[in-house]
C-alpha cells in the first residue's frame, strides 16, 4: 500500500497534528468500545495503519490492552513510532497482506485508513483473518467535510479528485455500512456525528498536506502550480490566525463491529 500524501517529515508533522485535533473523538470511540463489553480487558490489540504511533499510544492509555501492536506499511513511520513510543510494539506490514505477523487479536482499530484503500469491504475481510471470534473492530472515517470558505471548498475538491485518481474515496464513511453486508463482522454501532472543528486547526492540517503535493505526479500534472500556491497562501493565513474562517463541519462515521 503506497501513501497518496507521502511519508516525509512534512507528512509526519501533519499526522501528529491530525492526532491532536482528533484526539477527543478518538478517545470517545475507544471509551464506547470499552462500554460494549462492560470494560473487559483486551488481550491483543492491533492499530492498523498506525503511522508514527500516536493512535497506538492513545489506545494503550484508554483501553490498556495486555499487548498492543501498531502495524504500518511505511518503514519511515515504523522507525519514528518506535522512537516516539519505545514502550510499545510496532511492525512493518501492509494491512492488505495476509497472513498478518500477529493474529488472534480481540481488538482492531483504524482511523482515517479506509479512505486510502481501494476497497473497504475487501479490507475488513482481510482483517477478519487476524481476529478471533468475538473480536471488536473500531473505525473512525470521514463522511463529509463542509466549509463556507472557498479555500476549504476548493481544497476538498482537489483532494477528492486526487484520491479518486488513486482509486480512493475522501468521504468513505458515507459508504461504510454497505461494506459490512455479508462480511465476517456484524455491526454493533454505526453513527454519523457532526464535528465542528476550528478552521485554524483544519487549515494547519491542510496547508501541511499541500506542501507534499510537489512530489505527487498526479497533483503536478492536474493542478496549476499558481492555484496550489494561492491555496497554500490562503490556508496558511487561516492557519496562522491572520484570517478568520469560522469552523469546518466534519461529519464523522464511527463504527464498532464484532467478529462473527
N, C-alpha and C positions, 0 to 999 in steps of 0.2 A: 504494500500500500504506500503510494507516494503522498507527499504533502503539497496540496494546492498552494499554500502560502509559505512553504519552506520551513526549515528548522534552524534558521540562522539565529544569531544573538538577538537581532531585532524581533524576530518571530517569537523567541523565548520570552523577551520582555513583555510582549503582548499577552502571552499566555499567563504570565504572572499577574498582570493587571486584570485579565479576564477572571482569574481565580478570586481576586479581591472583590471585584464588582459583583460576582455571582455567589459569593460565599454564603450569604444569608439564605438564599433559595436552595442551595445545595444542602445546607445544614437542615433546613426544613424537610427536604425529601428524605434525608438519612434518618431523621427523627421519625418520619412516617413509616419508614421501613422497620424501625425498632418497635413501633406500636403494632405492626401487623402480626408479629409473633410474640407479643407480650414481653418484649425486651430480652428474648433469648440471646445467648452469646453465639456468634458465628465462629466456626472452626477455621474456615479458609475463605477469604475474600479476594476477588480479582478486580482490579481497577484497569479497565481496558482503554487503551489509547491514553495513558496517564500523563504523557508529555513530561515536563520536568518534575512531576511528582506532587504538585500542590493538592490535587484532589485526593491522592493516596493518603497524605498526611491528615486531611480532614476526615476521611473515613476512619482512620485509626483513632483520632481524637473523639469522634462521635459514637462509633459503634464498638470500638475496642475489640476487634476480632482477634482470635488467638494467633492467626497468621494473615498478613495482608501482602499481596504481591501486585506490583504495578507492571503491566505488560505494555510495551511500547516498541513500535517498529523502528524509530529513529535512534541510531547509535548515539548521536549527539545528545538527545534528550535523556536517554538512559544514563549516560555518564553524568549529566547535570543533576538528574534526580538522585543518583547515588551520592553526589556531593552535597546536595541540598538536604537530603533526608537520610543520613548514614545509618540510622537505626531501622530503616525499612528495607524491603527487598524489591529489586527491580530486575526485569529480564527483557532482553530484546526479542520481540516476537511480533509478527504480523497477525492482527486479530482475525484475519480471514483465512488463516492457515491452520489446518488440523493435522496431527494432534497438537494440543497445547503443551507447553513444557510442564505445566502443573494442571491437574484436573481434580474432579470430585469436589469442586467449590460449592459452598452453600450460600454464597452471596456474590453477585456480579454487578458491577456498576459501570456506567459510561455517561459522560457529559459532553455534548457538542461533538460527538464522534460519528453518529449515523449520518449526519449531514455531509460527511466526507466520503461515504461509502456508496457504491453503485446500487446496492440492493439491500435495504434494511431487512426485508424478510429473509433473505439468504443469510445475512449476518447473524440474526438472532438464532437461526437454526444451527449455524456453526458453533455458536456459543453454548448451545444446549449440550454439545459433546463434552464440555468442560464442567458441567454442572451435575450434581447429584439430584435424584428425585426430591422434590420439595424445596429446592434452592430458590432463592429470591433474586430477581433481576430488577434493577432500578435504573431508569433512563431519564435524562433531562435533555430536551432538544428545543429548538425554536420553531414555533408555529407561524408567527407573523412578526414583522417589525414595521413600525409606522412613526413618522415624524412629519410635522407641518413644515419643517425647514427644508428647503430644496436641496441643500448639500447632502443631507442624510438620505433623502429620497433617491437622488442620483447615485449615491454610493451603493445603496441596497440593490438598485437596478443593475449596476455593474458587477457586483459580487454574484448576484443570481445568474447573470449571463456567463460569468467565468466558471461558476460551478456547473452550470448546465453543460458547458463545453466538455468538462471532465466527467460527465455522467453523474453529477451530484445534484442535491436539492437543498437550497438555502433554508426553505421553510419545511423541512422534512417532518416536523412534528405534526403537521396537518394530515399526514398520511399514515401515521404510525399504527393507529388502531387496526387498519386493514392488514398490516404486516403480521398480526397475531392470528389471523384467520387460518385455521388448520395447522398452527405452529405447535411446537413441543412445549409451549408455555401457555398458561391461562392467565388472562388479565385479572388482577385483583383491584387495581385502581388506575383510572386514566382521567386526568384532569387538565383543563386548559386554564392557566392563570395569567391575568394581565399584570405585568410588572411595569412600574413606572421608574425608568432609570434616568438619572440626570443626563442631559445632553453632553455635559462636560465629561462625565465618566465614559460615555459611549464614544465620544469623539477621540478621547485618548486611545481607546482600543482601535478605532478605525484608521486614525492617521498613522499609527504604528504599522498597521497592516498595509496601507497604501505604500509605505516605504519599501516593502518587499516586492512590489509589483515590477520593478525594473528588471528583476531576474526571472520573471514569468513570461514565457514565449507568447502565450495567448494574449496577455494584457498588453504586451509591447505592440502586437500587431492589431489588436481590436480597438484600443482606445488611443486617442490623440494624446501625445505627451503633454501638450499645453492644458488639456482638460484635467488630466490627472494632477498636474502641478497646481492648477487653480483649486481643485477639490482639496488637495492636501493643505493648501494655504487657508481655505475657509474652515476646514475641520480643525486645523492647527490653532486658529484663532479661538474657536469654541473650546478646544481642549485646554488652552492656557488661561481661559477666563476672560479673554479680550472681547468676546462676543457672547451674548446671552441667547440661548436657543431652547429654553424650556426643558421638556422631557421627551424621551423616546419611549413609545409604548411597545413593549416586548411581550407578546403572548407566548408563554412557555408551555410546552407539553411535558407533563410529568407522569411517568408510568411506573407502576410496580406490578410485576408478574411473578408467577410461581411455575417452576419446572414440573411438568406432569410426571 
